[in-house]
C-alpha cells in the first residue's frame, strides 16, 4: 500500500479536486499547473487541457462542482508531491541515496520522507515509523504515554495541520 495525503490536507482548490476526482488526480493537476491560475469551465470537451490532465470523466465532475466557471489559483503542493514520490520510490526498493539524486534533495531528507515505509525487493522493513512528518520533514513530539482513564485526552495546537490521529 502506498502513502498518499488525505484530500482535506491538500491546499486550496486541490482539496476539492481530490474529494471529487481523487488525490492522484489533484497531484497531477498541481504538477501540471501548480503556481498558476487556471480557468475551470462549466463544461469540458475531450481535447481540453483539464481533460488531458485529469481525464475526461474526472474533468467533467470538477467542472460541474463549485469550481466551474471561475479562475482559481492552483497551489504547487511541491512538498506533498515530493513526499509521495519519495515514498513510492522507497516502496519500489530504491535506496535513500538514489531517491535523493532523483528528487534533488539530500539523503537525510529522503530518509525523513520515507520514514516508516518498508523497502521493496526484500529490503529491511522499518518496524516503527520515525517521529518525523512525511510531508514537512519536521520532527513532531508525540510521545507515547500510559493511558489513564481519569485523564482527559485533549488535542493541543502546535502540530502540523495535515496530521490527524
N, C-alpha and C positions, 0 to 999 in steps of 0.2 A: 504494500500500500504506500503510495507516495503522498507526501505532505503538500497540501495546498492551503492558502489562507482562507479564513471564513469570509463569506460575502460581506458581512457587516463591517469587517476590518479594512476593506478597501476604501481609498479616499474618493470623495466627490461622486461624480456620475458613475464611476466604476462599480460602486456597491449596488447601484440599481441594475446595471448591466449584468452583474454577477448573479443577482437574485433571479433575473429573467432568463439569461442565456447560459449561466454557469461561470465559475471562477476562471476557467481556462480561456473562455471567450473574452472575458473582461481583461485578462492579462495580455491577450493578443491585441486587443484594441489599444491598451496602454503602450505596448511595444511599437505599434504602427503609427499611432497619433499622439503619444504622450508629450505633454508640454505645449500642445497647440489647442486651438479652438476648433470644434467640429460641429457643423450643422447636421442635425438629425432630422431628416424629412418626416412627414407624416406617413408616407408610404415609400417603399423602396422597390426598385427594379433589380433583376438579377445581375446586371452589369455595374451596379453602384459600388462605390468603394466600401461602404459599410457592409454590403452583402459579401464582398470579397473577403473581408477580414473576419466577420462573424459567421458567415454562412447565410443563405437566403432566409431560411425559416427563423433563425435567431434574430437577424436584422429586422425582419417584419415585426416580430414581437417587441423589439426595442423601440421601433418607430411608432408603434401603437400605444406605447406606455406614456408616462408623463414627460418623457424626454423628447417626443416627437414634435416637430415644428419649431424648434428653437436651436440656438447655438450654445454649446456647452464647452467649458474648458476641460480637456482630458488630462488628468494627472499622469505624470510619468510612471509612478509606482515602481521606480527603479529598485529600491531595497527589497520589495516583495518579489519582483521578477528575479532578482539575483539570488535571493534565498530559495525560491522554488527551483531554479535551475541547479543550484549547488546541491540541494537535497536529492534531486532526481539523478544527477550525475553520480553522487555518492552511492545511491542505491544500485546503480549500474556497475559499481565496482571501481570507480575512479579513485585515485589517491588524492589526498588534500593538496599535494603539490601540483598535480595535473589540473585539478579544479581551479586552483589559484591562477595558473597560467591561462586557462581557458577564459575565465571571467575577469581577469585583470585585477585581482585582489591579492592580498597577502595570504600565505599559507595558514597563518594563525586565524585570520578572518574566515577562511574556508572551513577550518576546524570548528569555529564557533557556529557558523551557519549550519553545519551538518551534525551538530551535537545530537546524539540520540538516534541517528539514522544508521541502521545496520549496513555494513559494506557488502555489496553484492559479490557474487562469484566466490563464495566461501570464505570471505574475509572475516576478521574477528567482529563479533557483534558488540555493540556498546550496550552494556547491561542497564545503565541508568542514564537518562539524558542529563547533560551538564546544565547547571543553573544559568544558562545564557539564552536570551531571547533569540529565536532563529530569524526574526525579522530585522530587529535593530542592532543585534550584536552586543547589547549591554547585559551585564550580569544583574539578575534580579534576586533579591534577598527573600526567597520564600523558603524559610527553614521548616523542616518537619518538626512538629511538636506533638506532644501527647495530647490527645483529645480529652477534655474534661467536660462532662455533661452539664456541669454547673455554670460553665462559662459561655458567653455569647460569642458567636463567630461573626465578626464584622469585616466587611470589605473596606479596607482603608485605602485612601488615594495614595498615589505615588508610583504605582506600577505602570506598565505600558498599557495604553488603551486597547491595543489589539490582542491582549492576552485575556482569556477567560477561563475560569476553572472547569 
